[in-house]
């Protein structure tokens, strides 16, 4: 259910294909984001500058303030 819903079986084939492409693109973007976050987290462990970058990235992702 994370990437669809039960009514999708009633979609026309073309619509189901488009939905599948959208899901694949979203999952690929999520994987890329996770890769970047892991890299930045590793940099944060090694330097203060890396830590500041991690804080900035997390703030942007969460809409955090201050």
mmCIF file as Biopython writes it, N, C-alpha, C and O atoms, coordinates in Angstrom:
data_model
#
loop_
_atom_site.group_PDB
_atom_site.id
_atom_site.type_symbol
_atom_site.label_atom_id
_atom_site.label_alt_id
_atom_site.label_comp_id
_atom_site.label_asym_id
_atom_site.label_entity_id
_atom_site.label_seq_id
_atom_site.pdbx_PDB_ins_code
_atom_site.Cartn_x
_atom_site.Cartn_y
_atom_site.Cartn_z
_atom_site.occupancy
_atom_site.B_iso_or_equiv
_atom_site.auth_seq_id
_atom_site.auth_asym_id
_atom_site.pdbx_PDB_model_num
ATOM 1   N N  . UNK A ? 1  ? 0.808  -1.198 0.000   1.0 0.0 1  A 1 
ATOM 2   C CA . UNK A ? 1  ? 0.000  0.000  0.000   1.0 0.0 1  A 1 
ATOM 3   C C  . UNK A ? 1  ? 0.854  1.266  0.000   1.0 0.0 1  A 1 
ATOM 4   O O  . UNK A ? 1  ? 0.338  2.355  -0.253  1.0 0.0 1  A 1 
ATOM 5   N N  . UNK A ? 2  ? 2.124  1.143  0.274   1.0 0.0 2  A 1 
ATOM 6   C CA . UNK A ? 2  ? 2.973  2.330  0.347   1.0 0.0 2  A 1 
ATOM 7   C C  . UNK A ? 2  ? 3.088  3.026  -1.013  1.0 0.0 2  A 1 
ATOM 8   O O  . UNK A ? 2  ? 3.313  4.235  -1.073  1.0 0.0 2  A 1 
ATOM 9   N N  . UNK A ? 3  ? 2.934  2.275  -2.092  1.0 0.0 3  A 1 
ATOM 10  C CA . UNK A ? 3  ? 3.127  2.850  -3.423  1.0 0.0 3  A 1 
ATOM 11  C C  . UNK A ? 3  ? 1.917  2.698  -4.321  1.0 0.0 3  A 1 
ATOM 12  O O  . UNK A ? 3  ? 2.044  2.773  -5.543  1.0 0.0 3  A 1 
ATOM 13  N N  . UNK A ? 4  ? 0.771  2.491  -3.754  1.0 0.0 4  A 1 
ATOM 14  C CA . UNK A ? 4  ? -0.422 2.341  -4.573  1.0 0.0 4  A 1 
ATOM 15  C C  . UNK A ? 4  ? -1.654 2.166  -3.703  1.0 0.0 4  A 1 
ATOM 16  O O  . UNK A ? 4  ? -1.631 2.462  -2.508  1.0 0.0 4  A 1 
ATOM 17  N N  . UNK A ? 5  ? -2.702 1.696  -4.294  1.0 0.0 5  A 1 
ATOM 18  C CA . UNK A ? 5  ? -3.929 1.457  -3.555  1.0 0.0 5  A 1 
ATOM 19  C C  . UNK A ? 5  ? -4.741 0.381  -4.266  1.0 0.0 5  A 1 
ATOM 20  O O  . UNK A ? 5  ? -4.494 0.090  -5.436  1.0 0.0 5  A 1 
ATOM 21  N N  . UNK A ? 6  ? -5.703 -0.209 -3.571  1.0 0.0 6  A 1 
ATOM 22  C CA . UNK A ? 6  ? -6.446 -1.339 -4.121  1.0 0.0 6  A 1 
ATOM 23  C C  . UNK A ? 6  ? -7.210 -1.026 -5.405  1.0 0.0 6  A 1 
ATOM 24  O O  . UNK A ? 6  ? -7.431 -1.919 -6.223  1.0 0.0 6  A 1 
ATOM 25  N N  . UNK A ? 7  ? -7.608 0.211  -5.589  1.0 0.0 7  A 1 
ATOM 26  C CA . UNK A ? 7  ? -8.402 0.556  -6.770  1.0 0.0 7  A 1 
ATOM 27  C C  . UNK A ? 7  ? -7.561 0.642  -8.043  1.0 0.0 7  A 1 
ATOM 28  O O  . UNK A ? 7  ? -8.112 0.752  -9.138  1.0 0.0 7  A 1 
ATOM 29  N N  . UNK A ? 8  ? -6.248 0.593  -7.914  1.0 0.0 8  A 1 
ATOM 30  C CA . UNK A ? 8  ? -5.373 0.700  -9.088  1.0 0.0 8  A 1 
ATOM 31  C C  . UNK A ? 8  ? -5.630 -0.423 -10.094 1.0 0.0 8  A 1 
ATOM 32  O O  . UNK A ? 8  ? -5.369 -0.255 -11.285 1.0 0.0 8  A 1 
ATOM 33  N N  . UNK A ? 9  ? -6.133 -1.549 -9.632  1.0 0.0 9  A 1 
ATOM 34  C CA . UNK A ? 9  ? -6.393 -2.654 -10.570 1.0 0.0 9  A 1 
ATOM 35  C C  . UNK A ? 9  ? -7.495 -2.307 -11.571 1.0 0.0 9  A 1 
ATOM 36  O O  . UNK A ? 9  ? -7.649 -2.978 -12.592 1.0 0.0 9  A 1 
ATOM 37  N N  . UNK A ? 10 ? -8.255 -1.262 -11.274 1.0 0.0 10 A 1 
ATOM 38  C CA . UNK A ? 10 ? -9.334 -0.845 -12.172 1.0 0.0 10 A 1 
ATOM 39  C C  . UNK A ? 10 ? -8.882 0.246  -13.148 1.0 0.0 10 A 1 
ATOM 40  O O  . UNK A ? 10 ? -9.658 0.665  -14.007 1.0 0.0 10 A 1 
ATOM 41  N N  . UNK A ? 11 ? -7.655 0.701  -13.023 1.0 0.0 11 A 1 
ATOM 42  C CA . UNK A ? 11 ? -7.141 1.747  -13.916 1.0 0.0 11 A 1 
ATOM 43  C C  . UNK A ? 11 ? -6.940 1.190  -15.324 1.0 0.0 11 A 1 
ATOM 44  O O  . UNK A ? 11 ? -6.656 0.003  -15.485 1.0 0.0 11 A 1 
ATOM 45  N N  . UNK A ? 12 ? -7.084 2.027  -16.331 1.0 0.0 12 A 1 
ATOM 46  C CA . UNK A ? 12 ? -6.669 1.618  -17.676 1.0 0.0 12 A 1 
ATOM 47  C C  . UNK A ? 12 ? -5.158 1.374  -17.663 1.0 0.0 12 A 1 
ATOM 48  O O  . UNK A ? 12 ? -4.434 1.965  -16.863 1.0 0.0 12 A 1 
ATOM 49  N N  . UNK A ? 13 ? -4.697 0.512  -18.543 1.0 0.0 13 A 1 
ATOM 50  C CA . UNK A ? 13 ? -3.287 0.123  -18.554 1.0 0.0 13 A 1 
ATOM 51  C C  . UNK A ? 13 ? -2.351 1.326  -18.658 1.0 0.0 13 A 1 
ATOM 52  O O  . UNK A ? 13 ? -1.337 1.383  -17.962 1.0 0.0 13 A 1 
ATOM 53  N N  . UNK A ? 14 ? -2.679 2.273  -19.509 1.0 0.0 14 A 1 
ATOM 54  C CA . UNK A ? 14 ? -1.822 3.451  -19.668 1.0 0.0 14 A 1 
ATOM 55  C C  . UNK A ? 14 ? -1.702 4.262  -18.394 1.0 0.0 14 A 1 
ATOM 56  O O  . UNK A ? 14 ? -0.623 4.751  -18.061 1.0 0.0 14 A 1 
ATOM 57  N N  . UNK A ? 15 ? -2.804 4.403  -17.685 1.0 0.0 15 A 1 
ATOM 58  C CA . UNK A ? 15 ? -2.794 5.150  -16.431 1.0 0.0 15 A 1 
ATOM 59  C C  . UNK A ? 15 ? -1.973 4.412  -15.372 1.0 0.0 15 A 1 
ATOM 60  O O  . UNK A ? 15 ? -1.215 5.037  -14.630 1.0 0.0 15 A 1 
ATOM 61  N N  . UNK A ? 16 ? -2.118 3.093  -15.299 1.0 0.0 16 A 1 
ATOM 62  C CA . UNK A ? 16 ? -1.338 2.293  -14.351 1.0 0.0 16 A 1 
ATOM 63  C C  . UNK A ? 16 ? 0.153  2.405  -14.659 1.0 0.0 16 A 1 
ATOM 64  O O  . UNK A ? 16 ? 0.974  2.489  -13.745 1.0 0.0 16 A 1 
ATOM 65  N N  . UNK A ? 17 ? 0.507  2.407  -15.958 1.0 0.0 17 A 1 
ATOM 66  C CA . UNK A ? 17 ? 1.909  2.547  -16.363 1.0 0.0 17 A 1 
ATOM 67  C C  . UNK A ? 17 ? 2.458  3.908  -15.922 1.0 0.0 17 A 1 
ATOM 68  O O  . UNK A ? 17 ? 3.568  3.985  -15.395 1.0 0.0 17 A 1 
ATOM 69  N N  . UNK A ? 18 ? 1.700  4.960  -16.132 1.0 0.0 18 A 1 
ATOM 70  C CA . UNK A ? 18 ? 2.134  6.300  -15.715 1.0 0.0 18 A 1 
ATOM 71  C C  . UNK A ? 18 ? 2.324  6.367  -14.203 1.0 0.0 18 A 1 
ATOM 72  O O  . UNK A ? 18 ? 3.289  6.958  -13.719 1.0 0.0 18 A 1 
ATOM 73  N N  . UNK A ? 19 ? 1.411  5.766  -13.466 1.0 0.0 19 A 1 
ATOM 74  C CA . UNK A ? 19 ? 1.532  5.728  -12.001 1.0 0.0 19 A 1 
ATOM 75  C C  . UNK A ? 19 ? 2.797  4.979  -11.595 1.0 0.0 19 A 1 
ATOM 76  O O  . UNK A ? 19 ? 3.497  5.390  -10.670 1.0 0.0 19 A 1 
ATOM 77  N N  . UNK A ? 20 ? 3.086  3.884  -12.285 1.0 0.0 20 A 1 
ATOM 78  C CA . UNK A ? 20 ? 4.294  3.108  -11.976 1.0 0.0 20 A 1 
ATOM 79  C C  . UNK A ? 20 ? 5.551  3.934  -12.239 1.0 0.0 20 A 1 
ATOM 80  O O  . UNK A ? 20 ? 6.508  3.859  -11.469 1.0 0.0 20 A 1 
ATOM 81  N N  . UNK A ? 21 ? 5.561  4.712  -13.307 1.0 0.0 21 A 1 
ATOM 82  C CA . UNK A ? 21 ? 6.711  5.574  -13.607 1.0 0.0 21 A 1 
ATOM 83  C C  . UNK A ? 21 ? 6.893  6.640  -12.535 1.0 0.0 21 A 1 
ATOM 84  O O  . UNK A ? 21 ? 8.019  6.948  -12.142 1.0 0.0 21 A 1 
ATOM 85  N N  . UNK A ? 22 ? 5.793  7.199  -12.068 1.0 0.0 22 A 1 
ATOM 86  C CA . UNK A ? 22 ? 5.858  8.216  -11.008 1.0 0.0 22 A 1 
ATOM 87  C C  . UNK A ? 22 ? 6.426  7.605  -9.727  1.0 0.0 22 A 1 
ATOM 88  O O  . UNK A ? 22 ? 7.266  8.213  -9.064  1.0 0.0 22 A 1 
ATOM 89  N N  . UNK A ? 23 ? 5.970  6.413  -9.385  1.0 0.0 23 A 1 
ATOM 90  C CA . UNK A ? 23 ? 6.471  5.746  -8.176  1.0 0.0 23 A 1 
ATOM 91  C C  . UNK A ? 23 ? 7.956  5.448  -8.318  1.0 0.0 23 A 1 
ATOM 92  O O  . UNK A ? 23 ? 8.718  5.672  -7.377  1.0 0.0 23 A 1 
ATOM 93  N N  . UNK A ? 24 ? 8.380  4.951  -9.468  1.0 0.0 24 A 1 
ATOM 94  C CA . UNK A ? 24 ? 9.795  4.646  -9.678  1.0 0.0 24 A 1 
ATOM 95  C C  . UNK A ? 24 ? 10.648 5.907  -9.553  1.0 0.0 24 A 1 
ATOM 96  O O  . UNK A ? 24 ? 11.719 5.872  -8.948  1.0 0.0 24 A 1 
ATOM 97  N N  . UNK A ? 25 ? 10.187 7.003  -10.113 1.0 0.0 25 A 1 
ATOM 98  C CA . UNK A ? 25 ? 10.933 8.263  -10.013 1.0 0.0 25 A 1 
ATOM 99  C C  . UNK A ? 25 ? 11.027 8.726  -8.559  1.0 0.0 25 A 1 
ATOM 100 O O  . UNK A ? 25 ? 12.083 9.180  -8.118  1.0 0.0 25 A 1 
ATOM 101 N N  . UNK A ? 26 ? 9.940  8.613  -7.827  1.0 0.0 26 A 1 
ATOM 102 C CA . UNK A ? 26 ? 9.938  9.020  -6.422  1.0 0.0 26 A 1 
ATOM 103 C C  . UNK A ? 26 ? 10.879 8.157  -5.597  1.0 0.0 26 A 1 
ATOM 104 O O  . UNK A ? 26 ? 11.605 8.672  -4.746  1.0 0.0 26 A 1 
ATOM 105 N N  . UNK A ? 27 ? 10.876 6.855  -5.838  1.0 0.0 27 A 1 
ATOM 106 C CA . UNK A ? 27 ? 11.765 5.958  -5.103  1.0 0.0 27 A 1 
ATOM 107 C C  . UNK A ? 27 ? 13.231 6.222  -5.446  1.0 0.0 27 A 1 
ATOM 108 O O  . UNK A ? 27 ? 14.098 6.152  -4.575  1.0 0.0 27 A 1 
ATOM 109 N N  . UNK A ? 28 ? 13.503 6.524  -6.708  1.0 0.0 28 A 1 
ATOM 110 C CA . UNK A ? 28 ? 14.875 6.854  -7.105  1.0 0.0 28 A 1 
ATOM 111 C C  . UNK A ? 28 ? 15.343 8.143  -6.435  1.0 0.0 28 A 1 
ATOM 112 O O  . UNK A ? 28 ? 16.486 8.232  -5.988  1.0 0.0 28 A 1 
ATOM 113 N N  . UNK A ? 29 ? 14.471 9.133  -6.364  1.0 0.0 29 A 1 
ATOM 114 C CA . UNK A ? 29 ? 14.809 10.389 -5.691  1.0 0.0 29 A 1 
ATOM 115 C C  . UNK A ? 29 ? 15.064 10.154 -4.204  1.0 0.0 29 A 1 
ATOM 116 O O  . UNK A ? 29 ? 15.978 10.739 -3.625  1.0 0.0 29 A 1 
ATOM 117 N N  . UNK A ? 30 ? 14.260 9.303  -3.599  1.0 0.0 30 A 1 
ATOM 118 C CA . UNK A ? 30 ? 14.443 8.984  -2.179  1.0 0.0 30 A 1 
ATOM 119 C C  . UNK A ? 30 ? 15.790 8.307  -1.944  1.0 0.0 30 A 1 
ATOM 120 O O  . UNK A ? 30 ? 16.486 8.628  -0.980  1.0 0.0 30 A 1 
ATOM 121 N N  . UNK A ? 31 ? 16.159 7.376  -2.817  1.0 0.0 31 A 1 
ATOM 122 C CA . UNK A ? 31 ? 17.446 6.698  -2.689  1.0 0.0 31 A 1 
ATOM 123 C C  . UNK A ? 31 ? 18.602 7.684  -2.849  1.0 0.0 31 A 1 
ATOM 124 O O  . UNK A ? 31 ? 19.591 7.604  -2.120  1.0 0.0 31 A 1 
ATOM 125 N N  . UNK A ? 32 ? 18.484 8.607  -3.789  1.0 0.0 32 A 1 
ATOM 126 C CA . UNK A ? 32 ? 19.525 9.613  -3.990  1.0 0.0 32 A 1 
ATOM 127 C C  . UNK A ? 32 ? 19.642 10.523 -2.771  1.0 0.0 32 A 1 
ATOM 128 O O  . UNK A ? 32 ? 20.749 10.857 -2.349  1.0 0.0 32 A 1 
ATOM 129 N N  . UNK A ? 33 ? 18.518 10.920 -2.212  1.0 0.0 33 A 1 
ATOM 130 C CA . UNK A ? 33 ? 18.526 11.768 -1.017  1.0 0.0 33 A 1 
ATOM 131 C C  . UNK A ? 33 ? 19.176 11.049 0.161   1.0 0.0 33 A 1 
ATOM 132 O O  . UNK A ? 33 ? 19.966 11.641 0.897   1.0 0.0 33 A 1 
ATOM 133 N N  . UNK A ? 34 ? 18.846 9.786  0.334   1.0 0.0 34 A 1 
ATOM 134 C CA . UNK A ? 34 ? 19.448 9.019  1.417   1.0 0.0 34 A 1 
ATOM 135 C C  . UNK A ? 34 ? 20.955 8.894  1.249   1.0 0.0 34 A 1 
ATOM 136 O O  . UNK A ? 34 ? 21.696 8.942  2.230   1.0 0.0 34 A 1 
ATOM 137 N N  . UNK A ? 35 ? 21.410 8.734  0.016   1.0 0.0 35 A 1 
ATOM 138 C CA . UNK A ? 35 ? 22.839 8.650  -0.254  1.0 0.0 35 A 1 
ATOM 139 C C  . UNK A ? 35 ? 23.541 9.949  0.125   1.0 0.0 35 A 1 
ATOM 140 O O  . UNK A ? 35 ? 24.604 9.926  0.744   1.0 0.0 35 A 1 
ATOM 141 N N  . UNK A ? 36 ? 22.952 11.068 -0.241  1.0 0.0 36 A 1 
ATOM 142 C CA . UNK A ? 36 ? 23.524 12.369 0.101   1.0 0.0 36 A 1 
ATOM 143 C C  . UNK A ? 36 ? 23.558 12.551 1.608   1.0 0.0 36 A 1 
ATOM 144 O O  . UNK A ? 36 ? 24.558 13.016 2.155   1.0 0.0 36 A 1 
ATOM 145 N N  . UNK A ? 37 ? 22.475 12.187 2.285   1.0 0.0 37 A 1 
ATOM 146 C CA . UNK A ? 37 ? 22.437 12.332 3.737   1.0 0.0 37 A 1 
ATOM 147 C C  . UNK A ? 37 ? 23.500 11.475 4.420   1.0 0.0 37 A 1 
ATOM 148 O O  . UNK A ? 37 ? 24.124 11.918 5.384   1.0 0.0 37 A 1 
ATOM 149 N N  . UNK A ? 38 ? 23.708 10.274 3.937   1.0 0.0 38 A 1 
ATOM 150 C CA . UNK A ? 38 ? 24.752 9.425  4.512   1.0 0.0 38 A 1 
ATOM 151 C C  . UNK A ? 38 ? 26.135 10.036 4.300   1.0 0.0 38 A 1 
ATOM 152 O O  . UNK A ? 38 ? 26.969 10.008 5.206   1.0 0.0 38 A 1 
ATOM 153 N N  . UNK A ? 39 ? 26.382 10.584 3.124   1.0 0.0 39 A 1 
ATOM 154 C CA . UNK A ? 39 ? 27.662 11.206 2.838   1.0 0.0 39 A 1 
ATOM 155 C C  . UNK A ? 39 ? 27.877 12.423 3.743   1.0 0.0 39 A 1 
ATOM 156 O O  . UNK A ? 39 ? 28.961 12.594 4.302   1.0 0.0 39 A 1 
ATOM 157 N N  . UNK A ? 40 ? 26.865 13.254 3.888   1.0 0.0 40 A 1 
ATOM 158 C CA . UNK A ? 40 ? 26.974 14.445 4.727   1.0 0.0 40 A 1 
ATOM 159 C C  . UNK A ? 40 ? 27.146 14.044 6.190   1.0 0.0 40 A 1 
ATOM 160 O O  . UNK A ? 40 ? 27.912 14.678 6.917   1.0 0.0 40 A 1 
ATOM 161 N N  . UNK A ? 41 ? 26.446 13.003 6.628   1.0 0.0 41 A 1 
ATOM 162 C CA . UNK A ? 41 ? 26.597 12.534 8.013   1.0 0.0 41 A 1 
ATOM 163 C C  . UNK A ? 41 ? 28.032 12.066 8.258   1.0 0.0 41 A 1 
ATOM 164 O O  . UNK A ? 41 ? 28.600 12.331 9.317   1.0 0.0 41 A 1 
ATOM 165 N N  . UNK A ? 42 ? 28.610 11.380 7.293   1.0 0.0 42 A 1 
ATOM 166 C CA . UNK A ? 42 ? 30.009 10.958 7.417   1.0 0.0 42 A 1 
ATOM 167 C C  . UNK A ? 42 ? 30.944 12.151 7.526   1.0 0.0 42 A 1 
ATOM 168 O O  . UNK A ? 42 ? 31.890 12.128 8.313   1.0 0.0 42 A 1 
ATOM 169 N N  . UNK A ? 43 ? 30.688 13.184 6.750   1.0 0.0 43 A 1 
ATOM 170 C CA . UNK A ? 43 ? 31.498 14.401 6.819   1.0 0.0 43 A 1 
ATOM 171 C C  . UNK A ? 43 ? 31.325 15.087 8.162   1.0 0.0 43 A 1 
ATOM 172 O O  . UNK A ? 43 ? 32.273 15.671 8.686   1.0 0.0 43 A 1 
ATOM 173 N N  . UNK A ? 44 ? 30.122 15.023 8.729   1.0 0.0 44 A 1 
ATOM 174 C CA . UNK A ? 44 ? 29.849 15.656 10.021  1.0 0.0 44 A 1 
ATOM 175 C C  . UNK A ? 44 ? 30.674 14.999 11.129  1.0 0.0 44 A 1 
ATOM 176 O O  . UNK A ? 44 ? 31.083 15.667 12.078  1.0 0.0 44 A 1 
ATOM 177 N N  . UNK A ? 45 ? 30.913 13.707 11.009  1.0 0.0 45 A 1 
ATOM 178 C CA . UNK A ? 45 ? 31.709 13.001 11.999  1.0 0.0 45 A 1 
ATOM 179 C C  . UNK A ? 45 ? 33.167 13.458 11.938  1.0 0.0 45 A 1 
ATOM 180 O O  . UNK A ? 45 ? 33.867 13.464 12.951  1.0 0.0 45 A 1 
ATOM 181 N N  . UNK A ? 46 ? 33.613 13.841 10.744  1.0 0.0 46 A 1 
ATOM 182 C CA . UNK A ? 46 ? 35.026 14.151 10.546  1.0 0.0 46 A 1 
ATOM 183 C C  . UNK A ? 46 ? 35.397 15.621 10.737  1.0 0.0 46 A 1 
ATOM 184 O O  . UNK A ? 46 ? 36.564 15.936 10.972  1.0 0.0 46 A 1 
ATOM 185 N N  . UNK A ? 47 ? 34.419 16.523 10.638  1.0 0.0 47 A 1 
ATOM 186 C CA . UNK A ? 47 ? 34.791 17.941 10.749  1.0 0.0 47 A 1 
ATOM 187 C C  . UNK A ? 47 ? 33.627 18.796 11.221  1.0 0.0 47 A 1 
ATOM 188 O O  . UNK A ? 47 ? 32.458 18.438 11.078  1.0 0.0 47 A 1 
ATOM 189 N N  . UNK A ? 48 ? 33.989 19.936 11.786  1.0 0.0 48 A 1 
ATOM 190 C CA . UNK A ? 48 ? 32.959 20.894 12.220  1.0 0.0 48 A 1 
ATOM 191 C C  . UNK A ? 48 ? 32.214 21.462 11.020  1.0 0.0 48 A 1 
ATOM 192 O O  . UNK A ? 48 ? 31.005 21.683 11.077  1.0 0.0 48 A 1 
ATOM 193 N N  . UNK A ? 49 ? 32.951 21.697 9.923   1.0 0.0 49 A 1 
ATOM 194 C CA . UNK A ? 49 ? 32.300 22.208 8.717   1.0 0.0 49 A 1 
ATOM 195 C C  . UNK A ? 49 ? 31.258 21.198 8.215   1.0 0.0 49 A 1 
ATOM 196 O O  . UNK A ? 49 ? 30.160 21.578 7.808   1.0 0.0 49 A 1 
ATOM 197 N N  . UNK A ? 50 ? 31.614 19.920 8.250   1.0 0.0 50 A 1 
ATOM 198 C CA . UNK A ? 50 ? 30.676 18.877 7.847   1.0 0.0 50 A 1 
ATOM 199 C C  . UNK A ? 50 ? 29.444 18.851 8.735   1.0 0.0 50 A 1 
ATOM 200 O O  . UNK A ? 50 ? 28.330 18.630 8.260   1.0 0.0 50 A 1 
ATOM 201 N N  . UNK A ? 51 ? 29.651 19.078 10.030  1.0 0.0 51 A 1 
ATOM 202 C CA . UNK A ? 51 ? 28.532 19.121 10.962  1.0 0.0 51 A 1 
ATOM 203 C C  . UNK A ? 51 ? 27.600 20.284 10.639  1.0 0.0 51 A 1 
ATOM 204 O O  . UNK A ? 51 ? 26.379 20.138 10.691  1.0 0.0 51 A 1 
ATOM 205 N N  . UNK A ? 52 ? 28.168 21.426 10.309  1.0 0.0 52 A 1 
ATOM 206 C CA . UNK A ? 52 ? 27.348 22.583 9.955   1.0 0.0 52 A 1 
ATOM 207 C C  . UNK A ? 52 ? 26.550 22.319 8.676   1.0 0.0 52 A 1 
ATOM 208 O O  . UNK A ? 52 ? 25.393 22.721 8.560   1.0 0.0 52 A 1 
ATOM 209 N N  . UNK A ? 53 ? 27.182 21.643 7.727   1.0 0.0 53 A 1 
ATOM 210 C CA . UNK A ? 53 ? 26.470 21.292 6.486   1.0 0.0 53 A 1 
ATOM 211 C C  . UNK A ? 53 ? 25.313 20.348 6.795   1.0 0.0 53 A 1 
ATOM 212 O O  . UNK A ? 53 ? 24.216 20.511 6.261   1.0 0.0 53 A 1 
ATOM 213 N N  . UNK A ? 54 ? 25.556 19.362 7.656   1.0 0.0 54 A 1 
ATOM 214 C CA . UNK A ? 54 ? 24.493 18.426 8.028   1.0 0.0 54 A 1 
ATOM 215 C C  . UNK A ? 54 ? 23.341 19.162 8.694   1.0 0.0 54 A 1 
ATOM 216 O O  . UNK A ? 54 ? 22.178 18.918 8.371   1.0 0.0 54 A 1 
ATOM 217 N N  . UNK A ? 55 ? 23.653 20.056 9.613   1.0 0.0 55 A 1 
ATOM 218 C CA . UNK A ? 55 ? 22.602 20.822 10.281  1.0 0.0 55 A 1 
ATOM 219 C C  . UNK A ? 55 ? 21.788 21.623 9.269   1.0 0.0 55 A 1 
ATOM 220 O O  . UNK A ? 55 ? 20.562 21.693 9.361   1.0 0.0 55 A 1 
ATOM 221 N N  . UNK A ? 56 ? 22.484 22.230 8.299   1.0 0.0 56 A 1 
ATOM 222 C CA . UNK A ? 56 ? 21.794 23.028 7.273   1.0 0.0 56 A 1 
ATOM 223 C C  . UNK A ? 56 ? 20.873 22.143 6.427   1.0 0.0 56 A 1 
ATOM 224 O O  . UNK A ? 56 ? 19.724 22.501 6.170   1.0 0.0 56 A 1 
ATOM 225 N N  . UNK A ? 57 ? 21.376 21.010 6.007   1.0 0.0 57 A 1 
ATOM 226 C CA . UNK A ? 57 ? 20.588 20.091 5.173   1.0 0.0 57 A 1 
ATOM 227 C C  . UNK A ? 57 ? 19.356 19.603 5.938   1.0 0.0 57 A 1 
ATOM 228 O O  . UNK A ? 57 ? 18.250 19.593 5.398   1.0 0.0 57 A 1 
ATOM 229 N N  . UNK A ? 58 ? 19.548 19.202 7.187   1.0 0.0 58 A 1 
ATOM 230 C CA . UNK A ? 58 ? 18.414 18.722 7.978   1.0 0.0 58 A 1 
ATOM 231 C C  . UNK A ? 58 ? 17.397 19.828 8.208   1.0 0.0 58 A 1 
ATOM 232 O O  . UNK A ? 58 ? 16.190 19.584 8.187   1.0 0.0 58 A 1 
ATOM 233 N N  . UNK A ? 59 ? 17.877 21.029 8.424   1.0 0.0 59 A 1 
ATOM 234 C CA . UNK A ? 59 ? 16.963 22.174 8.596   1.0 0.0 59 A 1 
ATOM 235 C C  . UNK A ? 59 ? 16.132 22.386 7.337   1.0 0.0 59 A 1 
ATOM 236 O O  . UNK A ? 59 ? 14.926 22.620 7.412   1.0 0.0 59 A 1 
ATOM 237 N N  . UNK A ? 60 ? 16.783 22.304 6.180   1.0 0.0 60 A 1 
ATOM 238 C CA . UNK A ? 60 ? 16.065 22.481 4.911   1.0 0.0 60 A 1 
ATOM 239 C C  . UNK A ? 60 ? 15.032 21.375 4.696   1.0 0.0 60 A 1 
ATOM 240 O O  . UNK A ? 60 ? 13.921 21.631 4.234   1.0 0.0 60 A 1 
ATOM 241 N N  . UNK A ? 61 ? 15.412 20.149 5.037   1.0 0.0 61 A 1 
ATOM 242 C CA . UNK A ? 61 ? 14.509 19.018 4.822   1.0 0.0 61 A 1 
ATOM 243 C C  . UNK A ? 61 ? 13.307 19.038 5.755   1.0 0.0 61 A 1 
ATOM 244 O O  . UNK A ? 61 ? 12.218 18.603 5.382   1.0 0.0 61 A 1 
ATOM 245 N N  . UNK A ? 62 ? 13.504 19.538 6.960   1.0 0.0 62 A 1 
ATOM 246 C CA . UNK A ? 62 ? 12.430 19.497 7.945   1.0 0.0 62 A 1 
ATOM 247 C C  . UNK A ? 62 ? 11.695 20.827 8.087   1.0 0.0 62 A 1 
ATOM 248 O O  . UNK A ? 62 ? 10.722 20.923 8.834   1.0 0.0 62 A 1 
ATOM 249 N N  . UNK A ? 63 ? 12.158 21.850 7.373   1.0 0.0 63 A 1 
ATOM 250 C CA . UNK A ? 63 ? 11.523 23.149 7.490   1.0 0.0 63 A 1 
ATOM 251 C C  . UNK A ? 63 ? 11.775 23.793 8.836   1.0 0.0 63 A 1 
ATOM 252 O O  . UNK A ? 63 ? 11.044 24.684 9.267   1.0 0.0 63 A 1 
ATOM 253 N N  . UNK A ? 64 ? 12.843 23.315 9.503   1.0 0.0 64 A 1 
ATOM 254 C CA . UNK A ? 64 ? 13.170 23.811 10.840  1.0 0.0 64 A 1 
ATOM 255 C C  . UNK A ? 64 ? 13.632 25.255 10.835  1.0 0.0 64 A 1 
ATOM 256 O O  . UNK A ? 64 ? 14.079 25.784 9.817   1.0 0.0 64 A 1 
ATOM 257 N N  . UNK A ? 65 ? 13.515 25.864 11.972  1.0 0.0 65 A 1 
ATOM 258 C CA . UNK A ? 65 ? 13.943 27.248 12.156  1.0 0.0 65 A 1 
ATOM 259 C C  . UNK A ? 65 ? 15.076 27.273 13.157  1.0 0.0 65 A 1 
ATOM 260 O O  . UNK A ? 65 ? 15.193 26.400 14.017  1.0 0.0 65 A 1 
ATOM 261 N N  . UNK A ? 66 ? 15.917 28.300 13.026  1.0 0.0 66 A 1 
ATOM 262 C CA . UNK A ? 66 ? 16.974 28.544 14.010  1.0 0.0 66 A 1 
ATOM 263 C C  . UNK A ? 66 ? 17.900 27.434 14.068  1.0 0.0 66 A 1 
ATOM 264 O O  . UNK A ? 66 ? 18.856 27.467 14.843  1.0 0.0 66 A 1 
#
